[in-house]
């Protein structure tokens, strides 16, 4: 394998790697959005639970001294 072929192979590998990195970055961005949405949903559920427990005069689950 000549020097030119080795250089061409290296350039081709870098191009393929760049494509994979770009796709991975897109996937990571999508996953981050999903995580943020789930976090917001959990916060809303916790709020509803706290309000419901407070309205019923029950103690909080994570703080039994209240």
Residue pairs with C-beta under 8 A, 6 or more apart in sequence:
1 9
50 60
53 59
53 60
53 61
59 66
60 66
